Amino acid sequence: MAASLQRERRRVGLSLAEAARRAGIAKSTLSQLESATGNPSVETLWALSVALDVPFAQLVDPPRPRVQVIRAGEGPTFTAEHSSYVATLLASCPPHALRDIYLVSAEPGSARESEPHMPGLVEHVVLSTGRALVGLTGDPVELLPGDYISYPGDVHHVFRALEPGTSGVLLSEHG
């Protein structure tokens, strides 16, 4: 519970004093609770959950770490209309996070030319297999396996496979 209180207070950006004031408790009481040396009443926890805008249960039974595995060939896929390009969503952007992760597979032929995405979006690509031209439409960079590139996704950009079986990981970082 101590870690949950600290995490949630920091999530909403409140100082110890301000969180205690909003909950109507002493700052020393909240300090003791966050250091796991206090024994709160239900009323104190309820007041803190309201002050921190978090469900009561989340303070006393915090979410457990979640492990997610997506096996090769599984997961929702999206294909390009005019090129041999397939993106498999590996991890969508959860609340309070600002990224999506895709596994990209492409074949030589037509390039995947992307229109600008939302302002501030940055794309990161690590090439796994093959060779590809990746980056800004007017100035793509040739990548080999293990190479990394990042570029603004809010301008025209391209992914063109140069060898059969080209694949990589694409991370879209939302601004």
N, CA and C of each residue as an Amber inpcrd file, in Angstrom:
protein
   525
   0.8170000  -1.1870000   0.0000000   0.0000000   0.0000000   0.0000000
   0.8670000   1.2590000   0.0000000   1.9940000   1.2250000   0.6820000
   2.8740000   2.3950000   0.7440000   3.3380000   2.7880000  -0.6580000
   3.7420000   1.7870000  -1.4410000   4.2000000   2.0660000  -2.8080000
   3.0590000   2.5920000  -3.6680000   1.8550000   2.0560000  -3.4800000
   0.6890000   2.5250000  -4.2450000   0.3950000   3.9890000  -3.9400000
   0.4290000   4.3520000  -2.6720000   0.1680000   5.7410000  -2.2970000
   1.1960000   6.6810000  -2.9270000   2.4520000   6.3080000  -2.8100000
   3.5100000   7.1350000  -3.3890000   3.3570000   7.2610000  -4.8940000
   3.1260000   6.1270000  -5.5650000   3.0020000   6.1240000  -7.0260000
   1.8360000   7.0070000  -7.4680000   0.6860000   6.8440000  -6.8320000
  -0.5020000   7.6040000  -7.2410000  -0.3690000   9.0900000  -6.9230000
   0.2700000   9.4260000  -5.8110000   0.4800000  10.8400000  -5.4790000
   1.3920000  11.4860000  -6.5130000   2.4350000  10.7820000  -6.9080000
   3.3590000  11.3120000  -7.9130000   2.7030000  11.3720000  -9.2930000
   1.8390000  10.4020000  -9.5730000   1.1470000  10.3820000 -10.8660000
   0.3370000  11.6500000 -11.0700000  -0.3350000  12.1060000 -10.0210000
  -1.1410000  13.3230000 -10.1510000  -0.3420000  14.5930000  -9.8680000
   0.9410000  14.4340000  -9.5040000   1.8220000  15.5840000  -9.3370000
   1.5960000  16.3870000  -8.0760000   1.1970000  15.7220000  -6.9900000
   0.9610000  16.4370000  -5.7360000   2.1210000  16.2430000  -4.7690000
   2.4240000  17.2950000  -4.0400000   3.4070000  17.1780000  -2.9660000
   2.7590000  16.4090000  -1.8230000   3.5700000  15.9630000  -0.8890000
   3.0670000  15.2820000   0.3010000   2.0830000  16.1930000   1.0420000
   2.4650000  17.4500000   1.2080000   1.6280000  18.4070000   1.9400000
   0.2920000  18.6360000   1.2370000   0.3180000  18.7990000  -0.1020000
  -0.9190000  19.0740000  -0.8360000  -1.8460000  17.8580000  -0.8380000
  -1.2920000  16.6680000  -1.0080000  -2.1330000  15.4600000  -0.9760000
  -2.7750000  15.2960000   0.3950000  -2.0110000  15.5200000   1.4490000
  -2.5530000  15.4170000   2.8110000  -3.6430000  16.4630000   3.0260000
  -3.4070000  17.6850000   2.5760000  -4.4100000  18.7510000   2.7280000
  -5.7120000  18.3790000   2.0360000  -5.6110000  17.8970000   0.7760000
  -6.8130000  17.5250000   0.0220000  -7.5620000  16.3620000   0.6690000
  -6.8320000  15.4720000   1.3300000  -7.4710000  14.3260000   1.9840000
  -7.9530000  14.6670000   3.3900000  -7.5360000  15.8330000   3.8980000
  -7.9540000  16.2330000   5.2460000  -7.2460000  15.4510000   6.3360000
  -5.9950000  15.0850000   6.0830000  -5.2030000  14.3560000   7.0820000
  -3.8970000  15.1060000   7.3150000  -3.2000000  14.7440000   8.3710000
  -1.9140000  15.3830000   8.6680000  -0.8550000  14.9110000   7.6730000
   0.0500000  15.8350000   7.3490000   1.1520000  15.4960000   6.4590000
   1.9800000  14.3650000   7.0680000   2.1790000  14.3800000   8.3630000
   2.9560000  13.3250000   9.0330000   2.2730000  11.9630000   8.8940000
   0.9530000  11.9450000   8.8880000   0.2160000  10.6880000   8.7180000
   0.4860000  10.1230000   7.3280000   0.3850000  10.9660000   6.3100000
   0.6380000  10.5050000   4.9450000   2.0890000  10.0620000   4.7930000
   3.0070000  10.7950000   5.4030000   4.4150000  10.4160000   5.3460000
   4.6290000   9.0300000   5.9550000   3.9960000   8.7570000   7.0860000
   4.0940000   7.4400000   7.7240000   3.5030000   6.3540000   6.8350000
   2.3780000   6.6430000   6.1940000   1.7440000   5.6500000   5.3240000
   2.6280000   5.3330000   4.1230000   3.2320000   6.3620000   3.5480000
   4.0970000   6.1490000   2.3830000   5.4140000   5.4550000   2.7450000
   5.8060000   5.5410000   3.9930000   7.0300000   4.8470000   4.4160000
   6.7040000   3.5000000   5.0660000   5.4410000   3.0950000   5.0030000
   4.9680000   1.8010000   5.5210000   5.1420000   1.6730000   7.0310000
   5.0660000   2.8060000   7.7440000   5.1600000   2.7450000   9.1990000
   3.8420000   3.1170000   9.8670000   2.8230000   3.4570000   9.0670000
   1.5310000   3.8270000   9.6230000   0.5040000   2.7370000   9.4110000
  -0.5870000   2.8150000  10.1490000  -1.6850000   1.8570000  10.0350000
  -2.9710000   2.6450000   9.7940000  -3.3450000   2.8450000   8.5210000
  -4.4580000   3.7420000   8.2170000  -5.8280000   3.1160000   8.4970000
  -6.7720000   3.9820000   8.7870000  -8.1700000   3.5510000   8.8990000
  -8.7770000   3.5170000   7.4980000  -9.9220000   2.8840000   7.3840000
 -10.6440000   2.8550000   6.1080000 -10.9810000   4.2790000   5.6810000
 -11.3580000   5.1100000   6.6300000 -11.7210000   6.4870000   6.3150000
 -10.5300000   7.2670000   5.7420000  -9.3490000   7.0400000   6.3070000
  -8.1540000   7.7130000   5.8120000  -7.8390000   7.2730000   4.3900000
  -7.9060000   5.9700000   4.1610000  -7.6420000   5.4600000   2.8050000
  -8.6790000   5.9700000   1.8190000  -9.9420000   6.0260000   2.2360000
 -10.9920000   6.5140000   1.3480000 -10.7430000   7.9740000   0.9890000
 -10.3770000   8.7700000   1.9840000 -10.0980000  10.1910000   1.7310000
  -8.9170000  10.3490000   0.7740000  -7.8990000   9.5150000   0.9480000
  -6.7540000   9.5770000   0.0430000  -7.1280000   9.1510000  -1.3720000
  -7.9770000   8.1440000  -1.5060000  -8.3630000   7.7010000  -2.8470000
  -9.1280000   8.8090000  -3.5650000  -9.9660000   9.5430000  -2.8340000
 -10.6960000  10.6660000  -3.4370000  -9.7190000  11.7890000  -3.8010000
  -8.8090000  12.1080000  -2.8860000  -7.8460000  13.1930000  -3.1360000
  -6.9370000  12.8810000  -4.3200000  -6.6140000  11.6020000  -4.5050000
  -5.7100000  11.2020000  -5.5870000  -6.4580000  10.7810000  -6.8490000
  -7.7860000  10.8020000  -6.7860000  -8.6300000  10.4240000  -7.9200000
  -8.2710000   9.0300000  -8.4390000  -8.2780000   8.0680000  -7.5150000
  -7.9450000   6.6900000  -7.8390000  -8.9290000   5.7810000  -7.1080000
  -9.3440000   4.6880000  -7.7230000 -10.2540000   3.7750000  -7.0230000
  -9.6460000   3.2710000  -5.7150000 -10.4760000   3.1720000  -4.6880000
 -10.0430000   2.7020000  -3.3740000  -9.2810000   1.3900000  -3.4800000
  -9.8090000   0.4390000  -4.2530000  -9.1920000  -0.8820000  -4.3730000
  -7.7870000  -0.8080000  -4.9400000  -7.5180000   0.1890000  -5.7630000
  -6.1890000   0.3070000  -6.3640000  -5.1390000   0.6920000  -5.3280000
  -5.5600000   1.3490000  -4.2460000  -4.6170000   1.6930000  -3.1900000
  -4.3000000   0.4810000  -2.3130000  -5.3090000  -0.3400000  -2.0540000
  -5.0950000  -1.4710000  -1.1430000  -4.7300000  -2.7560000  -1.8690000
  -5.0750000  -2.8710000  -3.1350000  -4.7310000  -4.0520000  -3.9350000
  -4.2600000  -3.5640000  -5.2960000  -3.0210000  -3.0600000  -5.3660000
  -2.5450000  -2.4570000  -6.6100000  -2.4740000  -3.4690000  -7.7470000
  -2.5440000  -2.9750000  -8.9870000  -2.4370000  -3.8740000 -10.1340000
  -1.1150000  -4.6290000 -10.1030000  -1.1710000  -5.8630000 -10.4910000
   0.0400000  -6.6830000 -10.5400000   0.6940000  -6.5410000 -11.9090000
   2.0150000  -6.7120000 -11.9460000   2.6870000  -6.6410000 -13.2500000
   2.0680000  -7.6410000 -14.2200000   1.8560000  -7.1900000 -15.4340000
   1.2270000  -8.0260000 -16.4460000   2.2700000  -8.4230000 -17.4790000
   2.3440000  -9.6940000 -17.7310000   3.2490000 -10.2030000 -18.7520000
   2.4160000 -10.5370000 -19.9710000   2.8390000 -10.0570000 -21.1220000
   2.1120000 -10.3120000 -22.3580000   3.0710000 -10.9150000 -23.3710000
   2.6610000 -12.0180000 -23.9770000   3.4670000 -12.6580000 -25.0080000
   2.6340000 -12.7370000 -26.2780000   3.1960000 -12.3000000 -27.3840000
   2.5630000 -12.4630000 -28.6930000   3.5350000 -13.2840000 -29.5180000
   3.1140000 -14.4720000 -29.8730000   3.9630000 -15.3740000 -30.6490000
   4.0550000 -14.9040000 -32.0960000   5.1650000 -15.2400000 -32.7420000
   5.3480000 -14.9000000 -34.1540000   4.1570000 -15.4220000 -34.9440000
   3.6160000 -14.5870000 -35.8020000   2.4720000 -14.9680000 -36.6180000
   1.1320000 -14.7000000 -35.9560000   1.1270000 -14.2360000 -34.7160000
  -0.1180000 -13.9160000 -34.0200000  -0.2370000 -12.4020000 -33.8680000
  -1.3990000 -11.9430000 -33.4590000  -1.6280000 -10.5270000 -33.2290000
  -2.3530000  -9.8960000 -34.4040000  -3.0250000  -8.7740000 -34.1510000
  -3.7460000  -8.0900000 -35.2290000  -2.7860000  -7.5110000 -36.2540000
  -3.0700000  -7.7560000 -37.5250000  -2.1930000  -7.2720000 -38.5930000
  -2.9040000  -6.2680000 -39.4820000  -2.1060000  -5.4100000 -40.0860000
  -2.5910000  -4.3820000 -40.9960000  -1.7080000  -4.4200000 -42.2260000
  -2.3130000  -4.4640000 -43.4000000  -1.5410000  -4.5250000 -44.6360000
  -1.6560000  -3.2080000 -45.3880000  -0.6330000  -2.9210000 -46.1610000
  -0.6370000  -1.7250000 -46.9930000  -1.3880000  -2.0350000 -48.2850000
  -2.0280000  -1.0280000 -48.8280000  -2.8370000  -1.2020000 -50.0360000
  -1.9830000  -1.3810000 -51.2790000  -0.8670000  -0.6640000 -51.3760000
  -0.0910000  -0.6520000 -52.6180000   1.3300000  -1.1970000 -52.4750000
   1.6070000  -1.9120000 -51.3960000   2.9350000  -2.4990000 -51.2310000
   2.8300000  -3.7570000 -50.3890000   3.8640000  -4.5690000 -50.4630000
   3.9140000  -5.7940000 -49.6760000   4.4730000  -5.4440000 -48.3040000
   3.6240000  -4.9200000 -47.4460000   4.0130000  -4.4030000 -46.1360000
   2.9530000  -4.8310000 -45.1520000   3.3560000  -5.5040000 -44.0800000
   2.4190000  -5.9480000 -43.0560000   2.9350000  -5.4690000 -41.7060000
   2.0750000  -4.8170000 -40.9230000   2.4220000  -4.3880000 -39.5740000
   1.5500000  -5.1650000 -38.5940000   2.1850000  -5.8090000 -37.6260000
   1.4760000  -6.5440000 -36.5830000   1.6040000  -5.7590000 -35.2870000
   0.4610000  -5.3840000 -34.7160000   0.4670000  -4.6300000 -33.4680000
   0.9380000  -5.5410000 -32.3410000   2.0240000  -5.1630000 -31.6840000
   2.5470000  -5.9440000 -30.5660000   2.0810000  -5.3880000 -29.2260000
   2.0160000  -4.0710000 -29.1070000   1.5870000  -3.4560000 -27.8560000
   0.9970000  -2.0980000 -28.1630000  -0.2930000  -1.9540000 -27.8760000
  -0.9160000  -0.6480000 -28.0820000  -0.5970000   0.2520000 -26.8970000
  -0.8640000   1.4840000 -27.0680000  -0.5410000   2.4870000 -26.0700000
  -1.5100000   2.3930000 -24.8900000  -1.0370000   1.9490000 -23.7190000
  -1.9190000   1.8950000 -22.5570000  -2.1430000   3.2960000 -22.0040000
  -3.1320000   3.4620000 -21.0970000  -3.3430000   4.7870000 -20.5020000
  -2.0520000   5.3030000 -19.8700000  -1.7970000   6.5630000 -20.0150000
  -0.6400000   7.2650000 -19.4580000   0.6760000   6.8870000 -20.1280000
   0.6440000   6.1030000 -21.2100000   1.8560000   5.8140000 -21.9770000
   1.6670000   6.4560000 -23.3380000   2.7320000   6.6550000 -24.0300000
   2.6520000   7.3810000 -25.2890000   3.3910000   6.6500000 -26.4050000
   3.0580000   5.3600000 -26.6040000   3.7340000   4.6100000 -27.6540000
   2.9210000   3.3930000 -28.0750000   3.1540000   2.9770000 -29.3220000
   2.6180000   1.7280000 -29.8640000   3.8070000   0.9890000 -30.4720000
   3.7820000  -0.3550000 -30.4270000   4.8890000  -1.1510000 -30.9570000
   4.3510000  -2.1190000 -32.0040000   5.0310000  -2.1800000 -33.1530000
   4.6240000  -3.0390000 -34.2660000   5.7940000  -3.8960000 -34.7310000
   5.4810000  -5.0780000 -35.2310000   6.4360000  -5.8900000 -35.9680000
   6.0910000  -5.6870000 -37.4370000   7.0610000  -5.2580000 -38.2340000
   6.8300000  -4.9350000 -39.6390000   7.4960000  -5.9940000 -40.5150000
   6.7590000  -6.4820000 -41.5190000   7.3000000  -7.4100000 -42.5280000
   7.0370000  -6.7960000 -43.8860000   8.0420000  -6.8000000 -44.7370000
   7.8860000  -6.1810000 -46.0560000   8.6900000  -6.9600000 -47.0930000
   8.2300000  -6.8730000 -48.3290000   8.8900000  -7.5080000 -49.4630000
   9.2540000  -6.4420000 -50.4830000  10.2820000  -6.6910000 -51.2990000
  10.6480000  -5.7220000 -52.3340000   9.4680000  -5.4510000 -53.2710000
   9.4750000  -4.3080000 -53.8570000   8.3840000  -3.8890000 -54.7410000
   8.0010000  -2.4770000 -54.3760000   6.7260000  -2.2130000 -54.3310000
   6.2560000  -0.8730000 -53.9750000   6.5720000  -0.5590000 -52.5260000
   6.9560000   0.6780000 -52.2860000   7.2820000   1.1260000 -50.9310000
   6.0140000   1.4200000 -50.1560000   6.0970000   1.3560000 -48.8500000
   5.0130000   1.8020000 -47.9760000   5.2770000   3.2710000 -47.7060000
   4.5070000   4.1230000 -48.4010000   4.6500000   5.5650000 -48.2360000
   3.5610000   6.0450000 -47.2970000   3.9560000   6.6430000 -46.1930000
   3.0120000   7.0610000 -45.1620000   2.7760000   8.5590000 -45.1920000
   1.5240000   8.9200000 -45.0510000   1.1480000  10.3170000 -44.8830000
   1.5850000  10.7560000 -43.4870000   1.7170000  12.0510000 -43.2480000
   2.0670000  12.5180000 -41.9020000   1.0240000  12.0640000 -40.8660000
   1.5210000  11.6620000 -39.7120000   0.6660000  11.2810000 -38.5890000
   0.4550000  12.5060000 -37.7110000  -0.0900000  12.2950000 -36.5070000
  -0.3790000  13.4050000 -35.5980000   0.8840000  14.1980000 -35.2610000
   0.7300000  15.5070000 -35.0180000   1.8920000  16.3520000 -34.7020000
   2.6710000  15.8090000 -33.5050000   3.9930000  15.8520000 -33.6210000
   4.8540000  15.4270000 -32.5310000   5.1920000  13.9470000 -32.5090000
   4.5520000  13.1370000 -33.3710000   4.8240000  11.7050000 -33.3790000
   6.2230000  11.4400000 -33.9250000   6.9540000  10.5520000 -33.2720000
   8.2810000  10.1400000 -33.7160000   8.2450000   8.6360000 -33.9080000
   8.7980000   8.1590000 -35.0220000   8.8750000   6.7190000 -35.2580000
  10.3070000   6.2560000 -35.0570000  10.4380000   5.0760000 -34.4620000
  11.7250000   4.4330000 -34.2250000  11.6650000   3.0770000 -34.9000000
  12.6810000   2.7070000 -35.6620000  12.7180000   1.4080000 -36.3350000
  14.0600000   0.7480000 -36.0530000  13.9970000  -0.5380000 -35.6810000
  15.1850000  -1.3850000 -35.5980000  14.9730000  -2.4830000 -36.6240000
  15.8490000  -2.5650000 -37.6100000  15.7010000  -3.5810000 -38.6490000
  16.2050000  -4.9260000 -38.1100000  15.4060000  -5.9640000 -38.3120000
  15.7550000  -7.3030000 -37.8170000  16.3860000  -8.1620000 -38.9030000
  15.7500000  -8.1940000 -40.0810000  16.2500000  -9.0090000 -41.1910000
  16.1390000  -8.2380000 -42.4890000  16.9570000  -8.6180000 -43.4740000
  16.8880000  -8.0010000 -44.7960000  17.5830000  -6.6610000 -44.8570000
  17.1440000  -5.8550000 -45.8240000  17.6380000  -4.4880000 -46.0250000
  16.4420000  -3.6360000 -46.3810000  16.4720000  -2.3700000 -45.9670000
  15.3430000  -1.4860000 -46.2740000  15.7950000  -0.0440000 -46.3270000
  15.0550000   0.7510000 -47.1020000  15.1830000   2.2050000 -47.0790000
  14.0770000   2.7140000 -46.1680000  14.4580000   3.4430000 -45.1180000
  13.5050000   3.8640000 -44.0960000  13.7720000   5.3120000 -43.7270000
  12.7120000   6.0580000 -43.5030000  12.8590000   7.4360000 -43.0280000
  12.0240000   8.4060000 -43.8180000  12.5020000   9.6230000 -43.9140000
  11.7710000  10.6770000 -44.6150000  11.7070000  10.3550000 -46.0990000
  10.5770000  10.6140000 -46.7110000  10.3500000  10.2470000 -48.1030000
  11.4360000  10.7670000 -49.0310000  11.8560000  11.9870000 -48.8620000
  12.8640000  12.5520000 -49.7470000  14.2940000  12.1670000 -49.4300000
  14.5170000  11.5260000 -48.2790000  15.8830000  11.2200000 -47.8670000
  15.9260000   9.9780000 -46.9690000  15.4450000   8.8200000 -47.4800000
  15.4660000   7.6170000 -46.6360000  16.8910000   7.1050000 -46.4510000
  17.0660000   6.3110000 -45.4080000  18.3780000   5.7620000 -45.0590000
  18.3330000   4.2490000 -45.2450000  19.3960000   3.6810000 -45.8280000
  19.4500000   2.2230000 -45.9740000  19.8270000   1.6010000 -44.6310000
  19.0000000   0.6660000 -44.1850000  19.2510000  -0.0350000 -42.9290000
  19.5950000  -1.4860000 -43.1870000  20.4830000  -2.0110000 -42.3560000
  20.8500000  -3.4210000 -42.3520000  20.4100000  -4.0090000 -41.0160000
  20.3910000  -5.3270000 -40.8810000  19.9600000  -5.9310000 -39.6130000
  20.7230000  -5.3540000 -38.4170000  19.9660000  -4.9730000 -37.4060000
  20.5400000  -4.3760000 -36.1970000  20.6160000  -2.8690000 -36.2330000
  20.4530000  -2.2540000 -37.4150000  20.4930000  -0.7980000 -37.5160000
  19.2240000  -0.1880000 -36.9300000  19.3740000   1.0160000 -36.3920000
  18.2760000   1.7660000 -35.7800000  18.1700000   3.1300000 -36.4400000
  16.9290000   3.6060000 -36.5980000  16.6820000   4.9610000 -37.0940000
  15.4820000   5.5300000 -36.3460000  15.4990000   6.8280000 -36.1140000
  14.3010000   7.5230000 -35.6300000  14.0970000   8.7310000 -36.5300000
  12.8340000   9.1010000 -36.7210000  12.5150000  10.2030000 -37.6220000
  11.1330000  10.7390000 -37.2620000  10.8590000  11.9910000 -37.6320000
   9.5360000  12.5490000 -37.3480000   8.4720000  11.8330000 -38.1720000
   7.4580000  11.3430000 -37.4940000   6.3630000  10.6700000 -38.1820000
   5.2650000  11.6290000 -38.6020000   5.4420000  12.9100000 -38.2760000
   4.4250000  13.8950000 -38.6470000   4.7560000  14.5860000 -39.9720000
   5.6540000  13.9640000 -40.7540000   5.9310000  14.3680000 -42.1330000
   5.8750000  13.1000000 -42.9940000   5.8720000  13.2430000 -44.3120000
   5.8300000  12.0790000 -45.1980000   7.0530000  11.1910000 -44.9410000
   6.8100000   9.8780000 -44.8220000   7.9200000   8.9560000 -44.5790000
   7.6790000   7.6430000 -45.3070000   8.7200000   6.8120000 -45.3730000
   8.6720000   5.6380000 -46.2420000   9.3690000   4.4410000 -45.5910000
   8.9040000   3.2490000 -45.9650000   9.5810000   1.9830000 -45.6280000
   9.5740000   1.1740000 -46.9150000  10.7750000   0.9430000 -47.4970000
  10.8930000   0.1900000 -48.7510000  11.8450000  -0.9780000 -48.5270000
  11.3070000  -2.1990000 -48.6210000  12.1460000  -3.4000000 -48.4940000
  13.0360000  -3.5260000 -49.7200000  14.2980000  -3.8760000 -49.4980000
  15.2440000  -4.0710000 -50.5890000  15.5970000  -5.5390000 -50.7820000
  15.2200000  -6.3900000 -49.8300000  15.4730000  -7.8260000 -49.9040000
  14.2280000  -8.5750000 -49.4560000  14.0180000  -9.7820000 -49.9860000
  12.9000000 -10.6020000 -49.5100000  13.0540000 -10.9040000 -48.0130000
  11.9320000 -10.9940000 -47.3250000  11.9490000 -11.3420000 -45.9070000
  12.4330000 -10.2350000 -44.9930000  12.2920000  -8.9940000 -45.4110000
  12.7210000  -7.8690000 -44.5780000  11.7340000  -7.6870000 -43.4290000
  12.2630000  -7.4950000 -42.2210000  11.3960000  -7.2720000 -41.0630000
  12.1000000  -6.3790000 -40.0550000  11.3040000  -5.7930000 -39.1930000
  11.8510000  -4.9200000 -38.1450000  10.7950000  -4.5990000 -37.1160000
  11.2130000  -3.8920000 -36.1060000  10.3100000  -3.4430000 -35.0530000
  10.1420000  -1.9300000 -35.2000000   8.8880000  -1.4890000 -35.2150000
   8.5420000  -0.0770000 -35.3350000   7.8730000   0.3620000 -34.0470000
   8.3930000   1.4150000 -33.4360000   7.7900000   1.9880000 -32.2500000
   7.3270000   3.3940000 -32.6080000   6.0260000   3.6600000 -32.4340000
   5.4790000   5.0060000 -32.6490000   5.3780000   5.6790000 -31.2960000
   6.1130000   6.7680000 -31.1550000   6.1370000   7.5230000 -29.9000000
   5.2800000   8.7650000 -30.0900000   4.1880000   8.8320000 -29.3440000
   3.2470000   9.9410000 -29.4610000   3.7180000  11.1080000 -28.6170000
   3.6360000  12.3110000 -29.1850000   4.1110000  13.5020000 -28.4670000
   3.0810000  14.0950000 -27.5730000
